[in-house]
Amino acid sequence: MPVYICVYCASSRKIEQRYLDLAAETGTEIARRGHHLVSGGAKISCMGSVARAVRAAGGRTIGVIPEVLRDVEIADTDSDELVITADMRERKGVMDARSDAFLVLPGGIGTLEELFEMWTSRVLGIHQRPLVILDPWGLYRPLRELVEGMYEQGFTRPDVFDAVSWATNVSEALDHIEGVAQPITPTPEELAESID
């Protein structure tokens, strides 16, 4: 059964080509394995790369973008479903509700915000869906060290480490998701049946 994988990633136009290539590789592999994408709904940078690759390989894409960023990030109007939200909070809520698993690629502070919300929710037991950080070049290594330091000083509990998995390549990341994810998002066919 297909898993809807939410990918958090960069929308910056200033990053190196290797990050765009990683996003494209991720999208291709998501679709090759029969899964679908939930993304931030932009057609630029890594967000655009992952979505285009999913579609090119036969997968379905759901883009979610707030009205205020529709023109700034350039909405991915090629999405199979493009959801326009009132603001960033609603965007994150829709992405959360439509996803069976979460995959974090290299990104900036917006990506970190999304990561921390899902990470915190998992530590608190609000959800049990897989959360994987794909970090082939060590961008997030200081973050990992920061959290380890917080734990050592008593600011967080041990399950902070169990709530997230780390991967250095696309196959490893998706293998983990497939080993844990339980599809909860209805397929288009299931949605149609529920309307009939």
C-alpha distance (Angstrom), angle and dihedral (degrees) to the residues before:
residue distance angle dihedral
M1 . . .
P2 3.82 . .
V3 3.78 118.8 .
Y4 3.80 119.3 -145.2
I5 3.80 104.1 -134.5
C6 3.78 118.5 -162.0
V7 3.80 109.9 -148.1
Y8 3.78 118.1 -160.4
C9 3.80 112.3 -162.9
A10 3.79 148.3 136.5
S11 3.78 128.7 -54.9
S12 3.83 93.4 -176.4
R13 3.79 118.1 123.0
K14 3.83 92.3 -156.6
I15 3.79 100.6 69.6
E16 3.80 128.3 108.7
Q17 3.81 120.8 -89.4
R18 3.82 91.9 -114.1
Y19 3.81 90.0 70.8
L20 3.80 91.7 53.2
D21 3.79 89.3 47.6
L22 3.81 90.4 51.2
A23 3.81 90.1 51.7
A24 3.81 91.1 49.7
E25 3.80 91.7 48.1
T26 3.80 89.3 50.0
G27 3.80 92.6 50.8
T28 3.79 93.0 47.9
E29 3.80 92.1 50.6
I30 3.82 93.3 45.8
A31 3.80 90.0 56.8
R32 3.82 94.6 39.0
R33 3.79 88.3 58.6
G34 3.80 90.8 50.8
H35 3.80 98.1 -105.8
H36 3.80 133.1 127.0
L37 3.80 136.2 -130.9
V38 3.77 134.3 -119.0
S39 3.80 110.9 -171.6
G40 3.78 144.8 160.6
G41 3.80 90.9 -87.6
A42 3.82 99.9 -119.6
K43 3.79 124.2 128.8
I44 3.81 95.9 -151.5
S45 3.80 132.1 87.7
C46 3.81 119.5 -13.0
M47 3.80 93.3 -19.1
G48 3.77 90.5 59.4
S49 3.80 93.7 42.0
V50 3.79 95.1 53.7
A51 3.81 93.7 45.4
R52 3.81 95.0 47.9
A53 3.80 90.8 48.5
V54 3.81 92.6 50.8
R55 3.79 91.7 51.6
A56 3.81 93.3 44.0
A57 3.81 88.8 55.8
G58 3.81 93.6 48.2
G59 3.80 101.4 -96.8
R60 3.79 129.3 133.7
T61 3.82 122.0 -112.3
I62 3.78 130.1 -155.9
G63 3.80 113.5 -168.5
V64 3.79 121.3 -165.1
I65 3.79 118.3 -168.4
P66 3.81 133.2 161.7
E67 3.77 119.2 -119.5
V68 3.82 91.4 -117.0
L69 3.83 90.9 59.6
R70 3.79 97.0 39.6
D71 3.80 91.8 102.1
V72 3.84 100.3 24.0
E73 3.81 94.7 56.6
I74 3.81 91.7 26.7
A75 3.80 107.6 -121.9
D76 3.80 117.3 -108.5
T77 3.78 97.3 -118.9
D78 3.81 89.9 176.3
S79 3.82 90.1 69.1
D80 3.78 114.3 121.4
E81 3.79 84.6 -127.7
L82 3.81 123.1 14.0
V83 3.80 115.5 -167.9
I84 3.82 117.1 -163.9
T85 3.80 112.5 -157.0
A86 3.78 132.0 -165.4
D87 3.81 94.8 -121.3
M88 3.81 146.7 -15.6
R89 3.81 94.2 -81.5
E90 3.77 91.9 56.1
R91 3.80 90.1 45.3
K92 3.80 91.9 56.7
G93 3.80 91.1 45.1
V94 3.80 93.0 53.1
M95 3.81 92.4 45.8
D96 3.81 89.6 50.1
A97 3.80 93.6 48.2
R98 3.81 93.5 48.5
S99 3.83 96.7 48.3
D100 3.79 135.9 87.6
A101 3.82 95.2 -173.5
F102 3.80 140.1 10.5
L103 3.80 127.7 -132.2
V104 3.80 120.6 -173.4
L105 3.80 118.7 -155.8
P106 3.81 124.7 -175.6
G107 3.79 110.5 -63.0
G108 3.79 146.6 136.4
I109 3.79 135.3 -94.6
G110 3.82 93.2 -56.0
T111 3.79 89.6 56.6
L112 3.81 89.6 47.3
E113 3.80 91.0 51.8
E114 3.80 91.0 53.3
L115 3.80 91.5 45.4
F116 3.80 93.5 50.4
E117 3.80 93.3 49.0
M118 3.80 93.1 53.2
W119 3.81 92.4 39.9
T120 3.82 92.6 51.5
S121 3.81 91.7 45.5
R122 3.78 90.1 52.7
V123 3.82 93.5 48.6
L124 3.81 88.6 51.0
G125 3.82 91.5 50.4
I126 3.80 94.3 -115.7
H127 3.79 89.5 129.1
Q128 3.81 137.1 7.6
R129 3.79 99.3 -158.7
P130 3.80 117.7 130.4
L131 3.79 118.0 -92.4
V132 3.81 116.0 -166.4
I133 3.79 129.7 -179.3
L134 3.81 112.5 -152.4
D135 3.80 105.9 -157.0
P136 3.81 113.1 160.1
W137 3.81 96.1 163.1
G138 3.81 102.7 37.6
L139 3.82 100.3 -106.5
Y140 3.81 89.7 141.5
R141 3.83 96.3 42.0
P142 3.84 92.1 103.0
L143 3.82 88.8 51.4
R144 3.80 90.8 53.7
E145 3.80 90.3 49.2
L146 3.82 90.7 47.9
V147 3.80 92.3 53.9
E148 3.80 90.9 46.3
G149 3.82 88.4 53.0
M150 3.80 91.1 49.0
Y151 3.78 89.7 52.6
E152 3.79 92.6 48.4
Q153 3.80 89.7 52.9
G154 3.81 93.4 48.3
F155 3.80 99.5 -107.0
T156 3.78 95.4 122.6
R157 3.77 138.9 21.7
P158 3.81 130.0 -109.6
D159 3.80 95.1 -101.2
V160 3.81 89.1 69.7
F161 3.81 84.7 84.3
D162 3.81 94.5 47.9
A163 3.81 92.2 51.3
V164 3.80 95.0 68.4
S165 3.80 135.4 40.2
W166 3.79 126.8 -152.1
A167 3.80 125.8 -143.1
T168 3.79 134.6 -179.9
N169 3.80 98.5 -160.9
V170 3.78 138.6 34.4
S171 3.80 96.8 -111.7
E172 3.80 92.4 52.1
A173 3.80 91.4 49.6
L174 3.80 94.7 49.3
D175 3.80 93.1 42.2
H176 3.79 88.0 58.6
I177 3.80 93.0 47.7
E178 3.80 91.7 49.4
G179 3.79 90.8 48.8
V180 3.80 93.2 54.9
A181 3.82 111.0 21.9
Q182 3.78 120.9 104.0
P183 3.81 109.6 -164.5
I184 3.79 109.2 -120.2
T185 3.78 99.6 158.6
P186 3.81 112.8 95.3
T187 3.78 115.7 -120.6
P188 3.83 117.8 -123.9
E189 3.81 87.6 -103.2
E190 3.81 92.0 53.4
L191 3.79 90.7 47.8
A192 3.83 90.2 51.9
E193 3.82 91.3 49.5
S194 3.81 91.5 51.1
I195 3.82 90.2 54.5
D196 3.82 94.1 50.2
